[in-house]
Amino acid sequence: MKIRPLLLSLSLIAFLLNGFAITSINAQTHDFLYGDPMPDAPELSARGEFKVGVQTINLVNKDQVDILNSKEGKDPVYNRPITIEVWYPANIGENANTVIYNEVMGTAGDTLRPLTPFTFKGRAYRDAQPKTGTKFPLVVVSHGYVGSRYLMTYLTENLASKGYIVAAIGHTDSTFKDANAFQSTLLNRPKDIRFVINEMEKLGAQGSKSNLEGLVDANNTAIIGYSMGGYGVLNVGGAGYSEALMGFFAGMTGGSTAISVNTANNEEYKKLTDDRIKAIVAFAPWGMERGVWDAEGLKGLKTPTFFVAGSQDDISGYEKGIKAIYEGAVNADRFMLTYKNARHNVAPNPPPAEALAPGLHIDEYFRYAEPSWDQRKINNINQHFVTAFLGKHLKNQENSKFLEVQENSNEKDWTGFKPRSSTGMELLHANPTN
């Protein structure tokens, strides 16, 4: 009498195990790449109509201050190399293969976290023929310290598929591969961003003989920055640095005043206002807690800006950091999206599989991962809101319904989100005072 139930149980177990095995195989073979939509991805996160090409371009910014060799306030100059990765709408042949990105974990010179190569797949096509016949708005992307031009491919590929030319900068002295003393990042971050905007305009100009000729609408530009990239894009957008930062910088460099060109009180800085820039996205911008900005400096930010923050950010700070920047930028039309309980990593790709390897330093995982959020969900939400914001300011799209939602996402489903999926967030909006 007891044998039959036992046999049935064993049969059921075998069936369940077999089903689990099939499910596991399907999960492993499903080609889910960075930036692909999760089942609960919001509406505007979906890829656009264009196939995407990608190319690497090596640039040189001549006669720049060589701050790493500055001595006793004397600043030598050098030709600064800068590598950018450019994504763009493209025409793709039938037999083309999608790109494999070559990346590293770790930090140059760090014995505890040595450089560890890895690769990951994208949905772009290496060196594909650009789609001609129209100009596309320009988006320039600046990574954190340390980071790389491949840190946010979920977003760069996505934006290019929606009709943007996207240039992500590999900031010399700030990447995983060439990390160097912090004063180089402090000085060069906004300078690199301005330089790349200008170079992209040249590449897109008639007669440039570049394959981007006639395609880049640099007069319709957005700049996106993460962490130290946020520090850079806010300055390029008009938020001049404080005198306190200049003093700190001089102390680091033996008296150099090279950073004064980007301080709010410098008349030369005021001449750097760039009317080509129509929108700014600042992910977890660094510096407010360290005195990088003061009230007067933040008043100079007048370009529409979308801030993204984690409420538990322990790198840039939240209440006295990112939120204080948002509140102090009184002359800008601005939004701030907050991921509740997230820390600093509200912008990168998900952790690569290699970051899960036993024995690897846990900070390789935490370079990317958020402890309270699925990074893939954050990526989809970022795609949604950046698409809405840039579409409004660079393409004149009517996206108000996606941006003008109630502050607390727990109260009611946000427009564009699937039922019950828009929890744990806050979206603030403030109009300019002047």
C-alpha positions, 0 to 999 in steps of 0.5 A: 500500500505504501509502495505506489505513493513512493513510486509516484513521488519519485516520478514526480521528482524526476519530472520536476528535475527534468523540467528544472534542467530544461529551464536551466538550459534555456536560461543559459542559452537565452542570449540576454545582453546588457540593456535588453528589456526585462519583463517589467521594463518601462515603455521607453526603454525599448530599443529604437528603429535603427540598427547600430554601428560602433567604431573606435576613434583616437584623438589628440588634444594638443598643448594641454597642461601636463598636471602630473608633471607640474612642479612648484606651480609651473605647468608643462604642456603635452599632447593629450591622447583621448580614445572615444567609442562612437555608436551611430545608426547604421546600415547592416549587411545580412551576414554581419556579426554583433560586436564583442567588447574587450574590457578589464576589471581591476585597476592599473597598479593595484596589486590587490585588484590586478587588471583582469581581461574579460569580454562581453557581447553587444547589439551593435556592429563593429565599423558598420556603414553609417546610415546617411541622409539625415543629421542626428543629435549628438550625445557625449558620455563621460565615465567615472573614476575609474571607469571606461568608455564601455561602462554604460553600453546598455545606454549608449547602444540604446540611444544610438538605436533611437537616432543619436550619435553617441560618443563615450570618452575614455578619459586618459589617467581615469580608466581601469587601464591607466588610472593615475593621480586624481589631480588629472581627473579633477583638471581634465574631466570638463576639458575632455568633454568640451574637446570631444564635442568640438571634435565630433562637430568637426567629424560631422562637418561637410568635407571632413572625409570621415564616415560621420560626415554630414551626420552629426548635429552638434548644435543639438547636443546632450552630455551625460556623466557618471560620478566624476563624469557628473562632476565634469558635465555639470561644469561644462553645463555652467556650474563653475567650481568654487574657490575652495576647489582651486585651493584644494587643487593647488595643495595637491599639485604644488601650487598649480592654478590650472583648474582656475579656468573652470571656476565660477569667478573666472571671466574666462570660464564665463566665456565657455558657455556652450549653446550647443548643449541642450540637455544634461544627465548627471548620474551620481555627480561627485563633489558637493560634499567636498566643497566643489560647488557653492551657491553662486557656482550652482546658479550658473547651471541653466541647461535642463538637467536630469539627476539620478541618485541612490538615497544611500550613496556613500561616494557622492553623498545624497542629502548633502551631495547630489540632492544639494546640487539639485536644490542649489541649481535654482536657474535650471529646469531640473529633475531628480530620480532617486532609487531608494536604498541604492548606493552609488552604482546607479549608472553602470552595466550589470556585473560581468560573469567574471566578477562572480568568480570565487576568490576575486576581490568583492569590489570588482562585483561592487564596481557595478552592482547595487546591493538593493536593486537588480542592475538590469532593472536600473538599466531599463529605468535609466533607458526609459527616463533618459529617452524621455528627457533627451527626446523632449529637449533634443527632438521636441518630442512630447514626453511630458506624461513620462516626466510629470508623474507623482513624486512617490512611485509607490502611490500609483503606477508611473506612466509607462511602467507595467502594473505594480513595477514602479516601486521604490523610487522618487521623481522630483521636478523643479522649475528655474527661479529665473 
